Amino acid sequence: MKREFTYSLLQTLVKDRDFMPLQDADGRYRIYDQINILTKDAYGSLVIVELLDGDMFTAQDIKERLKGNQNTIQQTEVGVAQYLYEVFIFSSYPDRDKLDAIRSAQLLKPIGKKYVKCLSVNLESKSVEKHFKLPLTDMGISKTIKSTLKEGIYKETENNDIEDVIIQKKKEFQIKLEAKAPILTYLFIALNIIIFAAIKLYSIKSGEGFDILLLKFGAKENGQILAGEYWRFITPIFLHLDEMHIFLNCYSLYALSIVERLFGHVKFLAIYLIAGIAGNIASFLFSMSWGAGASGAIFGLLGSLLYLGLQRPALFRAYFGANVLITIVINLAYGFSRSGIDNFAHIGGLIGGFLATGAVSTSNIAKWYLNRFIYIAIIVVMLASSLFYGFNSTKSTLTLKINAMEELYVSQKWSEVKKVGKEIIELEKADDVSKSAAYWYLAWTEYVTGNKEEALNHSKKLTEFDPLRGRYFSAFLYYEMGQYQNSRNEVNEAKKLKNSNDAIYKAISEIDGYLKKLGY
């Protein structure tokens, strides 16, 4: 019974926990009845499990063995964390002196992370006992032991059976690269740089603002999309806001070039573009701000590695697991902690990349959740429903009204500007950005039609939603009305605010200069 249990536990540790038995000098895996040693690399830490026939050892043997293991593990190189789990398997409850020897041999050395932890298994009572306190984790070993004990009947297992499990596990760890070189990755990096440089050069030569050119050449802008420029779901993938933005995205794309090598050129292209489009659709749904960048598509490549974790968990854990998860968490946390970062595009791209990878991968008949047609269906339903909602949502209605208000203002249809502005303000679900735009155009409309007092009322309201523009307009109006001290007060308050709008801040500086000339 003990032999069968040991072999069953060994198979489970290999199959479900990614452990591998030690190899002999000939490279063969040796399986024994009394002592079996298994190892694995867990995110840079060496984890060792020894399955020991506790009945064959005396208390003195246990002391000497554990003492020797303690010395060995402490002499290994600094910087390599080691966890040694000694699992003593007994037919029934062990002698007290054996238990005392086991309990006294725990090694806890947090500095350098050197641990020897012992567990004992009682086959008669089908129980497992931990003989250590800290750290609490045991890499799922006690859970695996309990699961094996719970099965109750341990089938007769030969060495060949275990070798088959080991061979299958080795195959799971093997990386098959579909592409020798990440050609498309390099192409996208080059394309991003060329487009950025061309727009930058054109901006310098023409004198036209870089941000204005980005909007002109295809940045995501909800109003333009609602007006029929649907290609803006794709073009933002190849546009970037500044030098740091393009550097970080190109470096991230290069760092994730393994995705193209894993899945091949065609699948990589599909994943990258679908993820980028999904990111821009998510931004269209949840963000009124305009945006650009390959970040959504790059998050999609991280999503593709998450799908790999679903498809080949052992391979993912061995080569990607912790790094991918930590990268996602850090980038999302950083994005949410700072303004101006489009996390909706990041999350949309991450989900889009995960689903796209499932859609282009070969189905696994044995696992329903790896059926590619499920992912294709989810993508179609998700994109269709998202676009339907996006084009019919309250935000889209507000965007269309704001665009209409701007066109009416340009056309000098003042009464209609006031009408649309009032509709926006009174709309129950109008957000601060929409109300800010409405008050801005209303203030200018009242000013150009000669009603400065009403324009000032609107500018005061504008300050509640957009302090910088509100302060600027109030300062401008007070200056125009000859109330220079009030204008100075507004300028001083505006200068305390963060410079988030260069054009407005420049206009405030000009008023500041005029006031100084007047002695205010």
C-alpha positions in Angstrom: 0.0 0.0 0.0 2.8 2.4 0.9 4.6 1.8 -2.5 1.4 2.4 -4.4 0.6 5.6 -2.5 4.2 6.9 -3.0 4.0 6.2 -6.7 0.6 7.8 -7.0 1.7 10.9 -5.1 4.9 11.1 -7.2 2.8 11.0 -10.4 0.5 13.7 -9.1 3.4 15.9 -8.1 4.8 15.6 -11.6 1.5 15.9 -13.5 -0.2 18.6 -11.5 2.6 20.5 -9.7 5.3 20.4 -12.4 7.9 18.6 -10.3 10.5 16.3 -12.0 12.4 13.4 -10.4 16.2 13.7 -10.3 18.2 12.2 -13.2 21.1 9.8 -12.9 24.4 10.1 -14.6 23.0 8.6 -17.8 20.2 11.2 -17.8 17.5 8.7 -16.9 14.8 9.3 -14.2 15.1 6.8 -11.4 12.2 5.8 -9.2 12.6 4.0 -5.9 10.4 2.6 -3.2 12.1 4.2 -0.2 13.5 7.5 -1.3 12.5 9.7 -4.2 13.7 13.3 -4.8 11.8 15.7 -7.0 12.6 19.3 -8.0 11.3 22.3 -9.8 12.1 26.0 -10.4 9.3 28.1 -9.0 9.9 31.7 -10.3 13.6 31.6 -9.6 13.4 29.6 -6.4 14.6 26.0 -6.2 11.9 23.7 -4.6 12.9 20.2 -3.6 10.6 17.5 -2.3 11.9 14.2 -0.8 9.4 11.4 -0.5 10.8 9.1 2.3 9.6 5.8 3.7 9.5 6.9 7.3 9.3 3.3 8.6 12.7 2.3 7.3 14.5 5.1 9.2 15.4 5.1 12.9 15.1 8.3 14.9 18.9 8.7 14.7 18.8 8.2 10.9 16.2 11.0 10.6 18.3 13.4 12.7 21.4 12.7 10.7 19.7 13.0 7.3 17.9 16.2 8.1 21.1 17.7 9.7 23.0 16.8 6.5 20.3 18.4 4.3 20.4 21.6 6.5 24.1 21.9 6.0 23.8 21.3 2.3 21.1 23.9 1.7 22.9 26.5 3.7 26.1 26.1 1.7 24.5 26.7 -1.7 25.1 30.0 -3.5 23.7 33.2 -2.0 20.7 34.6 -3.8 19.0 31.4 -4.8 16.0 30.7 -2.6 15.6 27.1 -1.6 12.6 25.3 -0.1 13.3 21.6 0.9 10.2 19.6 1.9 10.8 16.4 3.6 7.7 14.1 3.4 7.9 11.1 5.7 5.4 8.4 4.8 4.4 6.1 7.7 2.1 3.0 7.6 0.6 4.1 10.9 1.2 6.6 13.6 5.0 7.0 14.0 7.0 6.5 17.2 7.4 9.6 19.4 11.1 9.7 19.1 10.8 9.8 15.3 8.3 12.6 15.5 10.6 14.5 17.9 13.5 14.1 15.5 11.4 15.4 12.6 10.0 18.4 14.6 13.4 19.5 15.8 14.8 19.6 12.3 12.9 22.6 10.8 15.2 25.2 9.2 13.9 28.7 9.0 16.3 31.2 7.5 14.4 34.1 6.0 17.5 36.0 5.1 18.7 34.2 2.0 15.4 32.2 2.0 16.7 28.8 3.0 14.0 26.5 4.4 13.8 22.8 5.5 10.2 21.9 6.2 8.9 18.5 7.2 5.6 16.8 6.8 4.5 13.3 8.0 1.8 11.1 6.4 -0.1 8.5 8.3 -1.6 6.0 5.8 -3.7 4.3 8.4 -5.6 7.4 9.5 -5.2 9.0 6.0 -3.8 12.2 7.5 -1.0 14.6 6.9 0.7 16.7 9.5 2.8 19.8 9.0 5.8 20.2 11.4 6.6 23.8 10.5 4.9 27.2 11.2 6.5 29.8 9.0 6.3 30.5 6.2 2.8 29.0 6.0 2.9 28.1 2.3 4.1 24.7 1.2 3.7 25.1 -2.6 0.4 23.1 -2.6 2.3 19.9 -1.4 0.1 19.1 1.6 -3.0 19.7 -0.6 -1.7 17.3 -3.1 -1.0 14.7 -0.4 -4.5 15.1 1.0 -6.0 14.7 -2.4 -4.1 11.5 -3.0 -5.0 10.2 0.4 -8.7 11.0 -0.3 -8.7 8.8 -3.4 -8.2 5.8 -1.1 -7.4 3.1 -3.6 -3.9 3.3 -5.0 -3.5 1.4 -8.2 -0.4 -0.7 -9.0 2.0 1.5 -10.7 5.2 0.5 -12.6 8.2 2.6 -13.4 7.1 2.8 -17.0 3.8 4.4 -16.0 5.6 7.1 -14.2 8.1 7.6 -17.0 5.2 8.1 -19.4 3.9 10.9 -17.1 7.4 12.4 -17.0 7.7 12.3 -20.8 4.3 14.0 -21.2 5.3 16.7 -18.7 8.6 17.3 -20.5 6.6 17.9 -23.7 4.5 20.5 -21.9 7.6 22.4 -21.1 8.9 22.4 -24.7 8.5 25.7 -26.6 7.7 25.3 -30.3 8.4 28.5 -32.1 6.3 29.1 -35.2 8.5 31.9 -36.5 12.3 32.2 -36.4 12.4 36.0 -36.4 9.8 38.5 -35.3 9.6 40.3 -38.6 6.3 41.9 -38.1 7.3 43.2 -34.7 10.3 44.9 -36.2 8.1 46.2 -39.0 5.6 47.7 -36.6 8.4 49.3 -34.5 9.8 50.9 -37.7 6.4 52.0 -38.9 5.6 53.7 -35.6 9.0 55.6 -35.6 8.6 56.6 -39.3 5.0 57.9 -38.8 6.0 59.8 -35.6 9.0 61.4 -37.2 7.1 62.4 -40.3 4.3 64.1 -38.3 6.9 65.8 -36.1 8.8 67.1 -39.1 5.6 68.3 -40.8 4.6 70.0 -37.5 7.9 71.9 -37.3 7.9 72.9 -41.0 4.2 73.9 -41.2 4.0 75.5 -37.7 0.8 73.4 -37.1 0.5 72.0 -33.6 1.5 68.3 -33.2 -1.6 67.4 -31.3 -3.8 69.0 -34.0 -1.9 66.9 -36.6 -2.5 63.7 -34.6 -6.2 64.5 -34.6 -6.1 65.2 -38.3 -4.2 62.0 -39.1 -6.4 59.6 -37.2 -6.2 59.8 -33.4 -9.2 58.4 -31.6 -11.8 61.1 -31.2 -15.3 60.2 -30.4 -17.0 63.0 -32.3 -15.2 62.2 -35.5 -16.0 58.5 -35.1 -19.7 59.3 -34.5 -19.6 61.4 -37.7 -18.6 58.3 -39.7 -14.8 58.2 -39.5 -14.7 54.5 -38.4 -11.1 54.1 -39.5 -10.2 55.9 -36.3 -10.6 52.6 -34.5 -7.4 51.4 -36.3 -5.2 54.4 -37.1 -4.5 55.3 -33.4 -2.5 52.1 -33.1 0.2 53.8 -35.2 0.2 57.2 -33.7 2.0 58.4 -30.5 1.8 61.5 -28.4 5.5 62.3 -27.7 9.1 60.8 -27.7 8.7 59.1 -24.3 5.4 57.6 -25.4 6.8 56.1 -28.6 10.0 54.9 -26.9 8.1 53.0 -24.2 5.6 51.4 -26.6 8.3 50.4 -29.1 10.4 48.9 -26.3 7.4 47.0 -24.9 6.6 45.7 -28.4 10.2 44.6 -28.8 10.2 42.9 -25.3 7.0 41.0 -26.3 8.4 39.8 -29.7 8.2 36.3 -28.3 4.5 36.4 -29.0 5.1 36.5 -32.8 7.7 33.7 -32.5 5.3 31.6 -30.5 2.2 32.0 -32.7 3.7 32.8 -36.1 3.4 35.9 -38.3 -0.2 35.6 -39.5 -1.7 34.9 -36.0 0.5 37.6 -34.5 -0.9 40.1 -37.0 -4.5 39.1 -36.2 -3.9 39.3 -32.4 -2.1 42.7 -32.6 -4.7 44.4 -34.8 -7.8 42.9 -33.1 -6.4 43.8 -29.6 -5.6 47.4 -30.8 -9.1 47.8 -32.3 -10.7 46.3 -29.1 -8.7 48.8 -27.0 -9.9 51.7 -29.1 -13.5 50.6 -29.0 -13.2 50.3 -25.2 -11.8 53.8 -25.1 -14.6 55.0 -27.4 -17.1 53.5 -25.0 -15.7 54.8 -21.7 -13.5 57.8 -22.4 -14.5 61.1 -23.9 -10.9 62.2 -24.3 -9.1 61.8 -27.6 -6.2 59.3 -27.7 -3.5 57.6 -29.6 -0.9 54.9 -29.1 -0.1 51.2 -29.6 -0.7 50.5 -25.8 -3.9 48.6 -26.4 -2.4 46.3 -29.0 0.7 45.8 -26.7 -1.6 44.9 -23.8 -3.2 42.5 -26.2 0.1 40.7 -26.6 0.1 40.2 -22.8 -3.4 38.9 -23.1 -2.1 36.3 -25.7 0.4 35.1 -23.1 -2.5 34.8 -20.6 -4.3 32.6 -23.0 -1.1 30.5 -23.3 -1.4 30.0 -19.6 -4.9 28.5 -20.2 -3.7 26.4 -23.1 -0.3 25.2 -21.7 -0.3 26.0 -17.9 3.0 24.2 -17.2 4.9 26.1 -19.9 3.3 29.4 -18.8 4.2 28.9 -15.2 7.8 27.9 -16.1 8.6 30.7 -18.5 6.2 33.5 -18.3 3.8 33.3 -15.3 5.0 35.7 -12.7 6.6 38.2 -15.1 3.4 38.5 -17.2 1.1 38.9 -14.2 3.3 41.4 -12.4 3.8 43.4 -15.6 0.0 43.6 -16.1 -0.7 44.6 -12.5 2.0 47.2 -12.3 1.0 48.9 -15.6 -2.7 49.0 -14.8 -1.9 50.3 -11.3 0.4 52.9 -12.7 -2.3 53.9 -15.2 -5.0 54.3 -12.6 -2.7 56.3 -10.4 -2.0 59.0 -13.0 -4.3 61.2 -15.1 -4.0 61.2 -18.9 -3.4 57.5 -19.3 -6.2 55.6 -21.2 -6.6 52.5 -19.0 -9.8 51.7 -20.9 -7.8 51.1 -24.0 -5.3 49.0 -22.0 -8.0 46.8 -20.5 -9.9 46.5 -23.8 -6.7 45.5 -25.6 -5.8 42.9 -22.9 -9.2 41.3 -23.2 -9.1 41.6 -27.0 -5.7 40.0 -27.2 -6.8 37.1 -25.0 -9.9 36.4 -27.1 -8.1 36.9 -30.4 -5.5 34.3 -29.4 -8.2 31.8 -28.6 -9.9 32.5 -31.9 -6.8 31.9 -34.0 -5.5 28.9 -32.0 -6.3 25.3 -32.8 -9.2 23.9 -30.8 -8.6 21.3 -28.1 -11.4 18.8 -28.3 -10.7 17.4 -24.8 -11.1 20.9 -23.2 -14.3 22.8 -24.1 -12.8 26.1 -23.0 -10.1 25.8 -25.7 -12.7 25.6 -28.5 -11.7 28.4 -30.9 -15.3 28.9 -32.1 -16.3 30.0 -28.6 -13.8 32.8 -28.8 -14.8 33.8 -32.3 -18.4 34.0 -31.1 -17.5 36.0 -28.1 -15.5 38.5 -30.2 -18.3 38.9 -32.7 -20.9 39.4 -30.0 -18.7 41.7 -27.9 -17.7 44.0 -30.8 -21.3 44.2 -32.2 -22.9 44.9 -28.8 -20.1 47.4 -27.9 -20.5 49.3 -31.1 -24.3 49.3 -30.8 -24.1 50.6 -27.3 -21.4 53.1 -28.1 -23.2 54.7 -31.0 -26.5 54.9 -29.0 -25.3 55.8 -25.5 -25.9 59.0 -23.6 -22.2 59.9 -24.0 -22.5 59.7 -27.8 -25.6 61.8 -27.7 -23.7 64.4 -25.7 -20.8 64.3 -28.1 -23.0 64.8 -31.1 -24.7 67.8 -29.3 -21.3 69.3 -28.4 -20.1 68.9 -32.0 -23.4 70.5 -33.3 -22.9 73.3 -30.8 -19.4 74.0 -32.0 -20.6 74.1 -35.7 -23.4 76.4 -34.8 -21.0 78.7 -33.0 -18.7 78.8 -36.0 -21.7 79.6 -38.2 -22.7 82.4 -35.7 -26.1 80.9 -35.1 -26.2 82.4 -31.6 -29.8 81.5 -30.6 -29.3 77.9 -31.6 -26.0 77.7 -29.7 -27.9 78.8 -26.6 -30.6 76.3 -27.2 -28.3 73.3 -27.6 -26.1 74.5 -24.7 -29.1 74.6 -22.4 -30.1 71.1 -23.6 -26.7 69.7 -22.6 -26.7 71.3 -19.2 -30.2 70.2 -18.3 -29.5 66.6 -19.5 -29.5 64.5 -16.4 -26.6 62.2 -17.3 -24.4 65.0 -18.7 -20.8 64.6 -17.3 -18.4 67.4 -16.3 -16.6 67.4 -19.7 -19.9 67.9 -21.5 -21.1 70.7 -19.2 -17.7 72.3 -19.4 -17.9 72.4 -23.2 -21.5 73.8 -23.0 -20.6 76.6 -20.6 -17.5 77.5 -22.7 -19.5 78.1 -25.9 -22.3 79.7 -24.0 -19.9 82.2 -22.4 -18.3 83.1 -25.7 -21.7 83.4 -27.4 -22.9 85.8 -24.7 -19.7 87.8 -25.0 -19.8 88.2 -28.8 -23.5 89.2 -28.6 -22.6 91.9 -26.1 -24.0 90.4 -22.9 -20.9 90.4 -20.7 -22.7 90.0 -17.4 -24.4 86.8 -18.6 -21.0 85.6 -20.1 -19.5 86.1 -16.7 -22.2 84.0 -15.1 -21.4 81.2 -17.5 -17.7 81.5 -16.9 -18.3 81.2 -13.1 -20.2 78.0 -13.8 -17.5 76.8 -16.1 -14.9 77.2 -13.3 -16.8 74.4 -11.4 -16.1 71.9 -14.1 -12.9 73.3 -15.7 -11.1 75.6 -13.3 -8.3 76.7 -15.6 -10.6 77.7 -18.5 -13.1 79.1 -16.2 -10.6 81.3 -14.4 -9.1 82.4 -17.7 -12.5 83.5 -19.2 -13.5 85.3 -16.0 -10.1 87.1 -16.0 -10.6 88.0 -19.7 -14.1 89.3 -19.1 -13.2 91.4 -16.0 -10.3 92.9 -18.0 -12.7 93.8 -20.8 -15.1 95.3 -18.3 -12.3 97.4 -16.7 -12.5 95.5 -13.4 -8.7 95.0 -13.2 -8.4 93.9 -9.6 -11.0 91.2 -10.1 -9.1 90.2 -13.3 -5.9 90.0 -11.3 -7.6 87.8 -8.7 -8.7 85.4 -11.3 -5.2 85.3 -12.9 -3.6 84.6 -9.6 -6.0 81.7 -8.9 -5.4 80.4 -12.4 -1.6 80.4 -12.0 -2.0 78.2 -8.9 -3.5 75.5 -11.1 -1.6 72.8 -12.9 -0.6 73.7 -16.4 -2.9 71.2 -18.2 -3.7 73.4 -21.3 -0.8 75.2 -22.9 -2.9 77.4 -25.1 -5.2 78.6 -22.2 -2.2 79.1 -19.9 -0.5 81.2 -22.5 -3.6 83.3 -22.8 -3.6 83.8 -19.0 0.0 84.8 -19.1 -0.8 87.5 -21.7 -3.6 88.9 -19.5 -1.1 88.8 -16.6 1.3 90.9 -18.7 -1.4 93.5 -19.6 -2.4 93.8 -15.9 1.2 94.4 -14.8 1.6 97.2 -17.3 -1.5 98.8 -15.7 0.0 98.4 -12.2 -2.1 95.4 -11.1 
